[in-house]
């Protein structure tokens, strides 16, 4: 069994990887990287992940970054866990990767522009936030339409894609995006929150916050 260590921040997109680890039932160590205090830029963390990003999963001393890559690796290593649906041919597998990449390259930047616009401009952040909302609207509408005929992204069964989508639309909500026009997304949200691996990830994040104490909240 590989030795695993996850670098993360409670509430950040690293929750997707943590949920995947929990769903696979893997033993792993976790360490918080406090982005609010700029710890991602520290020489100590840059020595671990030169990109200065989270999540970062260290597998037997080797770095793997990016949610899409990490969950794809975990799925290949532990297909029996069902992070993604079984595939019938290579094209199916590639389409699953396309879904993960679409979230990381489409949803995620738009959410970030909306939630943290000051990171995208030296000018008026509200203009960036407004553009983020515009970019998110068709994504939300498309997800709402898809969920009208199924409880989860791929149908009747949960996959890690659902948790990744959840993180994006709930984070968008924190950035003043109104989700009330999307009842199917609201139902999806409740189903994702009820997933056992998601619940275990929340417990683990809470424990990490308690270990940090006041340092977690001080910018």
SULFEN-V727030 format. One record per residue. N is the residue number from 1. RES is the residue in one small letter. PSI is psi in degrees with one decimal (999 if undefined). Layout:
N_RES_PSI + N_RES_PSI
//
This chain:
1_x_131.7 + 2_x_148.2 + 3_x_123.5 + 4_x_138.6 + 5_x_126.2 + 6_x_126.1 + 7_x_126.7 + 8_x_176.9 + 9_x_125.3 + 10_x_130.6 + 11_x_-17.8 + 12_x_178.8 + 13_x_-13.8 + 14_x_-15.2 + 15_x_-27.6 + 16_x_-49.6 + 17_x_-40.3 + 18_x_-40.9 + 19_x_-39.6 + 20_x_-43.6 + 21_x_-42.5 + 22_x_-40.5 + 23_x_-35.2 + 24_x_-8.6 + 25_x_34.4 + 26_x_147.9 + 27_x_132.2 + 28_x_155.4 + 29_x_147.7 + 30_x_145.7 + 31_x_132.0 + 32_x_136.8 + 33_x_109.4 + 34_x_94.8 + 35_x_-32.0 + 36_x_-27.7 + 37_x_5.1 + 38_x_20.0 + 39_x_-23.7 + 40_x_-18.4 + 41_x_-3.3 + 42_x_149.6 + 43_x_-33.5 + 44_x_-43.8 + 45_x_-34.6 + 46_x_-26.7 + 47_x_-26.8 + 48_x_-49.6 + 49_x_99.7 + 50_x_-22.0 + 51_x_-15.7 + 52_x_35.2 + 53_x_162.2 + 54_x_154.9 + 55_x_156.8 + 56_x_124.2 + 57_x_120.8 + 58_x_118.9 + 59_x_109.0 + 60_x_43.4 + 61_x_-1.9 + 62_x_135.6 + 63_x_137.7 + 64_x_123.7 + 65_x_172.9 + 66_x_125.6 + 67_x_-47.4 + 68_x_-42.5 + 69_x_-40.9 + 70_x_-47.8 + 71_x_-30.5 + 72_x_-42.7 + 73_x_-47.2 + 74_x_-37.2 + 75_x_-40.3 + 76_x_-36.8 + 77_x_-30.3 + 78_x_62.4 + 79_x_-26.0 + 80_x_-19.9 + 81_x_-26.8 + 82_x_38.7 + 83_x_-33.3 + 84_x_156.9 + 85_x_155.7 + 86_x_148.8 + 87_x_151.5 + 88_x_-17.2 + 89_x_168.2 + 90_x_-30.2 + 91_x_-40.4 + 92_x_-44.0 + 93_x_-40.6 + 94_x_-35.0 + 95_x_-33.8 + 96_x_-43.3 + 97_x_-40.1 + 98_x_-38.2 + 99_x_-45.9 + 100_x_-42.8 + 101_x_-35.5 + 102_x_-39.2 + 103_x_-45.3 + 104_x_-32.5 + 105_x_-19.3 + 106_x_-63.1 + 107_x_-52.9 + 108_x_-47.9 + 109_x_-35.9 + 110_x_-39.0 + 111_x_-42.5 + 112_x_-39.3 + 113_x_-34.8 + 114_x_-42.6 + 115_x_-37.9 + 116_x_64.7 + 117_x_-24.5 + 118_x_-19.5 + 119_x_-7.1 + 120_x_-4.9 + 121_x_154.1 + 122_x_1.1 + 123_x_-140.4 + 124_x_112.7 + 125_x_-24.3 + 126_x_-27.9 + 127_x_-37.5 + 128_x_-42.9 + 129_x_-42.7 + 130_x_-40.5 + 131_x_-37.6 + 132_x_-41.5 + 133_x_-40.1 + 134_x_-42.9 + 135_x_-31.5 + 136_x_-27.9 + 137_x_-51.9 + 138_x_-28.6 + 139_x_-44.9 + 140_x_-41.9 + 141_x_-40.2 + 142_x_-40.9 + 143_x_-42.7 + 144_x_-42.9 + 145_x_-41.7 + 146_x_-40.7 + 147_x_-7.4 + 148_x_-25.0 + 149_x_6.5 + 150_x_150.8 + 151_x_-27.2 + 152_x_170.6 + 153_x_-44.8 + 154_x_3.1 + 155_x_-124.4 + 156_x_-18.1 + 157_x_142.4 + 158_x_148.9 + 159_x_168.8 + 160_x_-21.4 + 161_x_-37.3 + 162_x_-40.2 + 163_x_-37.1 + 164_x_-42.7 + 165_x_-44.8 + 166_x_-47.9 + 167_x_-40.2 + 168_x_-48.9 + 169_x_-28.7 + 170_x_-33.4 + 171_x_-36.8 + 172_x_-39.8 + 173_x_-39.1 + 174_x_-24.9 + 175_x_25.0 + 176_x_21.1 + 177_x_128.0 + 178_x_115.7 + 179_x_0.7 + 180_x_-26.6 + 181_x_3.5 + 182_x_79.9 + 183_x_-32.4 + 184_x_-35.7 + 185_x_-37.5 + 186_x_-40.8 + 187_x_-40.4 + 188_x_-42.0 + 189_x_-45.4 + 190_x_-38.1 + 191_x_-41.1 + 192_x_-42.6 + 193_x_-26.4 + 194_x_-9.3 + 195_x_132.6 + 196_x_-40.3 + 197_x_-36.6 + 198_x_-43.2 + 199_x_-41.1 + 200_x_-36.6 + 201_x_-40.3 + 202_x_-41.6 + 203_x_-41.7 + 204_x_-39.8 + 205_x_-41.6 + 206_x_-41.4 + 207_x_-37.6 + 208_x_-40.5 + 209_x_-42.0 + 210_x_-35.8 + 211_x_-36.8 + 212_x_-29.0 + 213_x_-141.7 + 214_x_-21.7 + 215_x_-25.8 + 216_x_-32.4 + 217_x_-15.0 + 218_x_118.0 + 219_x_999
//
